[in-house]
Amino acid sequence: MSFIKFLFSKTILKQLTIALVVVFVLVFILTIWLASTTNHDGFREVPNLIGKKAEIAKRLLEKQDLKLGDIEYKDYNPKFPKGVIVEHSPKFGAKVKEGRKVYISVNKTEYRKVEVPSLKNQTKRQAVTSLEDAGFKIGDITYIPHFAKDAVMNLKYKGKVITVSEKLPSTSIIDLVLGNGELDYGEQPQTEEGKN
């Protein structure tokens, strides 16, 4: 029997037909199973959660068959009320599958506390740069008698001298007390109330 006759024999054709039917049935079953487990066509639109409290967001998401995911707390942003959602992922209007988690970021209720850098005897320029880099704002600048011109003598917050390693809310306004450079080196500076 030649090889070509063997390929077209009843036995081979019968087994090939059975194999094709089995493959077709398996593909059909797999397609139905995937469609049911992945909620194919079961998309939901993510609602706008910006400016809402987490409890309200959870109820809105449940109405859409979505779930509230992890909550991240962002540094206080004065553009938003305290404790409300400032961003979420996926974003508003995104089409997602049923049961998808939506992750939210909530505005903290206060500015984060930042350690005030030690700037005693630093120059005005160094002090301003360091304070602004840490997130503080520069307030009043006053001068006291001292031989070092524009050297930092003290830092003040709300009229009180800031102690070393003190932590203040980010964006606090810090006043600088600088030397005026009018004393000769070795001459004793005048004492100022609250001066270290």
C-alpha positions in Angstrom: 0.0 0.0 0.0 1.4 3.3 -1.0 1.7 6.2 1.5 -0.9 8.3 -0.3 -3.4 5.5 -0.3 -2.7 5.0 3.4 -3.4 8.8 4.1 -6.8 8.5 2.4 -7.8 5.2 3.9 -11.0 4.9 5.9 -9.1 4.4 9.2 -7.1 7.6 8.9 -10.1 9.7 7.7 -12.2 8.3 10.5 -9.6 9.2 13.2 -9.0 12.6 11.6 -12.7 13.4 11.7 -13.0 12.3 15.4 -9.9 14.6 16.3 -11.5 17.6 14.5 -14.8 17.1 16.3 -13.1 16.8 19.7 -11.0 20.0 19.0 -14.1 21.9 17.9 -16.1 20.8 21.0 -13.2 21.8 23.3 -12.8 25.2 21.7 -16.6 25.8 21.9 -16.6 24.9 25.7 -13.5 27.0 26.4 -15.1 30.0 24.6 -18.3 29.7 26.7 -16.4 29.3 29.9 -14.2 32.4 29.2 -17.2 34.5 28.4 -18.9 33.6 31.7 -15.9 34.0 33.9 -14.6 37.2 32.5 -18.0 39.0 32.4 -17.6 39.7 28.7 -19.7 42.7 27.8 -20.3 43.4 31.5 -18.7 46.8 31.5 -19.5 49.6 33.9 -18.6 53.3 33.8 -16.5 54.7 36.8 -18.4 57.5 38.5 -16.8 60.8 39.4 -15.6 60.4 43.0 -13.5 63.7 43.2 -14.6 65.8 46.2 -16.6 63.0 47.9 -16.0 61.3 51.2 -14.9 57.6 51.0 -18.2 56.3 52.5 -20.2 58.0 49.7 -17.8 56.8 47.1 -18.2 53.2 48.3 -22.0 53.5 47.9 -21.7 55.0 44.4 -19.3 52.3 43.4 -21.6 49.5 44.7 -24.5 50.9 42.6 -22.3 50.4 39.6 -21.2 46.8 40.7 -17.7 48.1 41.4 -15.6 47.9 44.6 -13.6 50.3 46.7 -9.9 49.5 46.6 -7.1 50.6 48.8 -7.2 54.2 50.2 -4.0 56.3 50.0 -3.7 59.5 51.9 -2.2 62.5 50.1 -0.5 65.5 51.8 -3.1 68.2 52.6 -4.1 70.2 49.6 -5.9 73.4 50.5 -7.7 73.4 47.1 -9.9 70.5 48.4 -11.9 70.1 51.6 -10.3 67.9 54.3 -10.9 64.2 54.0 -12.3 64.1 50.5 -11.1 62.2 47.4 -8.6 64.1 45.3 -8.0 61.5 42.7 -8.9 57.9 41.8 -7.8 55.2 39.5 -9.4 54.2 37.1 -10.5 57.8 36.3 -14.0 59.1 35.9 -15.8 57.8 32.8 -13.5 54.8 32.3 -15.2 51.6 31.2 -14.2 48.7 33.5 -15.5 45.2 34.1 -18.0 44.5 36.9 -16.4 43.9 40.3 -13.3 46.0 39.4 -11.6 47.8 42.3 -11.3 51.6 42.2 -8.4 53.0 44.2 -8.8 56.4 45.8 -6.5 59.1 47.2 -7.9 61.1 50.1 -6.9 64.7 51.1 -5.3 64.6 54.6 -6.9 66.7 57.3 -3.8 68.7 57.9 -0.5 69.6 56.3 2.3 67.1 56.9 4.7 68.1 59.6 8.2 68.9 58.4 11.4 69.2 60.5 12.8 72.7 60.4 16.4 72.6 59.3 19.1 73.9 61.6 20.2 77.1 59.9 21.9 79.1 62.7 24.8 81.2 61.2 23.9 80.2 57.6 23.5 82.9 55.0 20.2 84.4 54.2 20.3 82.8 50.7 21.1 79.4 52.1 18.3 79.7 54.7 15.7 80.8 52.2 16.6 78.0 49.8 16.6 75.3 52.5 13.3 76.5 54.0 11.5 76.7 50.6 12.8 73.3 49.6 11.3 71.9 52.8 8.0 73.4 51.8 8.0 76.5 54.2 7.2 80.0 53.2 9.4 83.0 54.1 7.7 85.7 56.3 9.2 88.8 57.8 12.9 89.4 57.8 14.3 91.5 60.7 17.8 92.5 61.5 19.6 92.7 64.9 23.1 94.0 65.7 25.7 91.4 64.8 29.1 91.4 63.0 27.9 88.8 60.4 25.7 90.5 57.8 22.7 88.5 56.6 23.7 85.5 58.8 20.8 83.7 60.4 20.5 84.4 64.1 17.1 82.9 64.7 14.1 81.5 63.0 10.6 82.4 64.3 7.1 80.9 63.9 4.2 83.0 65.1 6.5 85.2 67.1 8.3 82.4 69.0 11.9 81.2 68.4 12.0 77.8 66.7 14.0 75.2 68.6 16.4 72.7 66.9 14.6 69.8 65.2 11.1 71.3 65.8 8.5 70.1 63.3 6.0 72.5 61.8 3.1 72.0 59.3 4.3 72.2 55.7 3.7 75.7 54.2 4.1 77.4 57.6 5.4 80.9 57.4 8.8 81.3 59.0 10.3 84.7 59.9 14.1 85.2 59.7 16.1 87.1 62.2 19.4 88.1 60.6 22.6 89.9 61.6 22.9 93.4 60.3 26.8 93.4 60.0 27.1 96.7 62.0 29.2 95.4 64.9 33.0 94.8 64.8 34.2 91.3 65.1 34.5 90.5 68.8 32.1 93.2 69.9 29.2 91.7 71.9 25.8 91.8 70.2 22.8 93.2 72.0 20.6 90.6 73.5 17.1 90.2 72.0 14.2 88.7 73.8 13.8 85.1 72.7 17.3 85.0 71.2 19.3 81.8 71.6 
